[in-house]
Amino acid sequence: MTWKSRGGIESASHKSFMSKKWTLLLCIGCFCAGMLFSDRMWTVPEVRDISRGAGFEDEKLKLVSEGCDLVMKNVEREPAEILGEVSKTHHAIQALDKTISNLEMELAAARATQESIISGSPLSDNLKINGLKGKRKYLMVVGINSAFSSRKRRDSVRATWMPQGDKRNKLEEEKGIVMRFVIGHSATSGGILDRAIEAEDKKHGDFLRLEHVEGYLELSAKTKIFFATAVALWDADFYVKVDDDVHVNIATLGATLARHRPKPRVYIGCMKSGPVLAQKGVRYHEPEYWKFGEEGNKYFRHATGQLYAVSKDLASYISINQHVLHKFANEDVSLGSWFIGLDVEHIDDRRLCCGTPPDCEWKAQAGNVCVASFDWSCSGICRSAERMKEVHRRCGEGGKQANGSSLFCDLDIENCM
């Protein structure tokens, strides 16, 4: 073998040795580089993710904490805000009820007029005048229930608590307080009884004549017709029925009703619940006693018949449904029964049923002027034609209210309440 060939072999062997050595170093270097690279790729991002996750959790906790603070602040503010919203909602509901009541009242008036036309009966003079003048707003219509034989009672009322002439007209035109004696017709139309009332009305002009035949056992029917007629004639906030043997302080009555103006469906009076009398021949006998359950049961709560008031929507309800409302023997029971099942507020005001002197006199001296006074034993003032002036002198407002202001503050109820 020549040197050249041997030198070539040695050179190849030396290159092979160097190649193995560098290969080993490169492997070690790659391993170290891999370890370093792996440490950067896996360890560091993991720490960052953890720190970022922890930061995110902190932010969530901060938001939750802030949210709790907001909730606590809202809770602190909620009572006042809720009361404000409830008040607004209440006023809105009341306004809606008033609107519905107005529509029902107009519907009742239209139906009454339509029925008169269809039946061929002439419209009353009051209805004609009202239609020509157009309706205005009144505070209350006071219907004083009377009979053909009660001329002396009516005169005693005229001489005491019912204003006459220009004073009554002023009370009506300026302050919307209408007062009328309410009476129907006799069984003999155009007879002596009717002519006597016509003459009395011509002299005083203070009657509301109903399309109704008078009779004690027909008081429930008369009550329905009164409300239906009054609603058709006058657009008032309240309609009042009072007997002609009861003393009334009109100023106190007006102020009392004015306080309940914002309320819908109001039924005001001295609420009672007397026994249902099944025995025939006794006063206030109830022929339909069996409808009230076992013998000895009591009536449902209702206003005593001497004086009560209903709001316009209830009077309209009676007018619209008068043909299907059941009549019991006693008119105050009948009225109370018509409101069962309705969302009606019963207001029990004992000032509407004071006794005659000294009861009403003591209350007036104490500054609590009575609305109405009568004797329970007589269901009115006993011998009212003779005693009305005495009761008025001792228990009447005398042109003054309890607080010393003039009558209705010169007939300005709203500004003197």
Secondary structure, DSSP 8 states (H G I E B T S, - for coil): --HHHHHHHHHHHHHHHHHHHHHHHHHHHHHHHHHHHHIIIIIHHHHHHHHHHHHHHHHHHHHHHHHHHHHHHHHHHHHHHHHHHHHHHHHHHHHHHHHHHHHHHHHHHHHHHHHHHHHT----HHHHHHHHH---EEEEEEEEE--TT-HHHHHHHHTTTS--THHHHHHHHHH-EEEEEEEEE-SSTTSHHHHHHHHHHHHH--EEEEEEE--GGGHHHHHHHHHHHHHHH-EEEEEEEEETTSEE-HHHHHHHHHTTTT-SSEEEEEEE--B-B-STTSTTB-TTGGGG-STT-B---EEEEEEEEEEHHHHHHHHHHTTT----SSHHHHHHHHTTTS--EEEE-GGGGB-TTTHHHHHHHTT---SEE-BGGGTB-TTHHHHHHHHHHHHS-TTB-TTS-BTHHHH-HHHH-
